[in-house]
Amino acid sequence: MTAALSIGVAAAAGPEVAARVAAAAEAAGLHALWANDTPGHDALAALGAAAGETQRLVLATGVLPIDRRAPDDIVAGASGLPADRLVLGIGSGQLRHGAVEGVTDAAAALRARTQARVVVGALGPRMRRAGATASDGLLLSWLTPEVAAEQARHAHELAGTAHVALYVRTAADPAATSVLDEEARRYAGYPAYAANFARLGVEATDTVIRPAALRDRIAAYRAVADEVVLRAITASGSVDEHLRFVEAVAEAVA
C-alpha cells in the first residue's frame, strides 16, 4: 500500500494561505488540501478560497465539530463547494455524552443531503467502529505508523470500502521544530488525547514527523493508510513558509 499524500493547514491561517497552498499542492501532484476547523475560523470558508484556485484537488475538512456545527450549518457552508471533490470530516468536538450516537446521526444527515463524502474523526474504538460503518471512512490522528496500521486494518475489516486517512503533524523546516514540540505538548495535555496516548502506550512526540526524518517517516506512514495528511507546522504560519513546506514534501517523495 502506498497512500495518497495530502497537505493539511489550519483554517486560522486564513483564506490566502489556503488558496495558495492548494494551488501549489495541486501543481505538485498532491491529493488533497485538508483544513481544520477551530472556533472563530471556518474550514469551509478556507476551502472555498482553495476551490477557486484548483480544478482537481480534493478539498476536505479535518474536522467540523458537531457540538458547534450542526448538519444544517455544514450543508449551508458547503453549498458553494464542488461536491465531487469535497470530503466533510466531522467529529464529536466537546460532546461528553452520546458522542458516538451524535456523530453517527450527523453523518447520516450529511450523507442524505449532500453528494460529498463524509468521514469521521476518531480516537477511541467505539468512534472508529461507528465511523467505519456509518460513514465513508475515518480520519485518524496522533498515531505512530505501527498503531495506525492496526487501526486501519481493523477499519477495513469492518467495512472494506472505508477510506482511512491519517493526520500527521509535520515540520519540514528545522526552524519549526519548537512549534511542532509545543503542538505535541498541547495535545498531550487535553484529557481525551492524554487518555488515548496512555491507552496506546505512546507519547505525542512519537507521532510526528521532524525535518531530519521527513522522507523516511512519510514513507512509513504511507505504507499503512489510504491517505496521509501532512499537517503543515511552520515557524510563523506565513504564506511563504507554507509554500516551502509543499516544496519540501514534493522533494521528499520525488
N, C-alpha and C positions, 0 to 999 in steps of 0.2 A: 504494500500500500504506500503510495506517495500522495499525501494530502494536497488539496488545493491550498494556495497560500494567499492570505489576505492581510490587510492593514486595519488597525483599529485606532481611532482618535477619540478624544473627549469632545462631547458637544460643547463644553465650556471653551474649547479652543476657538470657536467661532466659525461662522459660515465661510469666511475667506479661506481659512486653513482647510476646512472640509472640501471645498471646491478645488483648491489647488492640489491637495494630496490625492483626491480622487482622480484628477486628470493625469497626474504623474503615475499613480498606481495602474491606471488603465494602459498608459503608454508602456509601462514596464511589463505588461502581461500578467499582472496580478488578478486575483479572482474577485475580490470584494473590498468595499470600504464598510467597516462597522463603526457606528457612533454610539457611545454610551451616554445614557440619559441621566442627568443629575438635576436636583432642584434648581430652578431658575434657568436651566439650559435645555433646549428642546432638541433631542436627537433627530426627530423627523424634520425639523427646520434645517438642521445641518445637512441631512440627506437631500433635502430639496435643492440646496445650493450645489451639492455634488452632482445631482441628476442633470442639472443644466450644463455641466462641463463634460459629461460622459455619454457614451452610447451603449456600451456593453457591460460595464462594471456592475456587479451585484451590489445592492445598497441594503444595509442591514442595521438593525438597532440592537444594542447589546448592553442592557436590556431595558425595556419600558416597565417600570414597577406598577403593578395593578392596584396597589393601595392608593396611588395618587393619579393614575391614568386609566380610567375605565375604558372598556371596549368602544363605547360611543366616541370618546375623546380621541382614541387611537385611530379609529376609522376616519374621523374628520381630518385629523392631522395628516393622514397618509393619502388623502383623496387626490392630491395632485402629483403623486409619485407613480412611476411606471410599475404597475403591479407585477409584470412579468419578470422583473429583476429586483423585486423587493422581498426582504425577509424581515418579518416582525418578531424580534426576540422579546419575550415578556418574562417577568419574574415576580416573585411574591412581595418584593420590597420589604416593608416593615410589618407585614401581617404576622401576627403571632398565633392566631387560632384560625383553623380552616384554610391554611395557606395552600395546601395541595389541592383541595376542592376548589378554592377560588381561582387558582391558575388553570386548572382543568376546565372550569366553566368559561373563563376568559378565552382560552384557546379555542374552544368550541364556537364561541360567539364570533371570534375573528375569522375563523375558517368558513363560517357560514356567510360572512358579509364582505369578504374580500378575496381576490384571487392570489394575494400574496401568500407566500409560505409563512408558517408560524413555527417558531422553535421556543423552547423553554429553558431559561437559565436555571441550572440545578446544582445544588451542593449534595444534599443527602440522598439516600437510596429511595425513599418514597417519592421525592420530587423527580428523580431521574426516571423512575418507572413510569410516573404519570406523563412526563414529557415524551418519553419514547413511544408510548402507546396512544396518547391523546393529541399529539401534535405532529409536525413534520420532522421533529428531531430535538436535539439538545444543544445548548451552549454550556460547556464546562469551563471551569477556570481554576487557577491556583492549584495546579496538579503537576507532579513530576511525570516524565514520559511513561514510567512504569505503571503508575496509578491510572493515568489517562488511558493506557492500553487496556487495562482491566475494565474500566468503566465503559469504554467504547465497545468492547467485545460484548459486555452484558446488554448494552442498549441494542446492539444488532441482533442479539439472541431474542430480545423481547419483540422487536419489530425490524424485520430485515430491511425495510426502506428508510429507517430512521437515519437522518443526517446528523453526524456528530461533529460539531465544531468546537474548537478548543481555544480559549483566550489565553495568551501568554504575554505577560508584561516583559517588554524587551527594550534594552538600551543598546544602540549601535555606536554611540559616541562615549568615550571614557568620561567626558565632562558631565554626562547624565547619570553616572553610576550612583552618586549620592541621592539623586531624586528617586532612582529605582529602589534603593535601600529604604528610603523613607516611605515609599508607597507600600513596600512589603511590611514594614513595621506597623503602618497604619491599619492595614487589613488584618494583620495578626492580632490587633487589639479589639477588633469587632467580635462580639460574643459568638455569633453564628459561625464566622470564619475560624475563630480560635478553636471552637469545638470541633469543627471539621478537620483542621490541621491535627488536633490531638487524636481524633478518631483514625486518621490515616497514618499517623506516626511520621509526619513530615513537618519541616519548617517552611514558612512562607518564602524564605530566601532560597530554598531548594527548587522553587517552581518558576524561576525567572530565567531570562536569557541575558547574559552580560556581554559586553563588546568583545572580549577576548575569545569567547566561545561561540560567537554568532553562527558561523557556518555549521559547526558540529551539532549544536543544540537545535537549530532549526531542522536539520536532517533527522535528529532523534524524535522530535515531536511530529514531523510529517509522516513518520513511519507508523503512527499509532491512531490517527484520527482521519476523518474525511476532509476536514478543513482546519487549518491552523491560522488563527488571527493574531498577528503580532501587534499587540497594543503598544503604540509608539510612546516611549518615555524619552523626553528630551530635556535639555538643561533648563530652557526658559519657556518652551512652548511656542516659539516663533515659527512663522511660515517656513523660513529658510532651514531651520533645524528639522522640521518635519520632512521637507523635500530631500534633505541629505539623508534622513533615515530611509526613505524609499530607495534612494540610490544605493545605500549600503546593503539593504536587503536584496536588491536586484543583483548586486555584485556577488553577494554571498551564495546565491543559489544558481548563478550562471554556470 
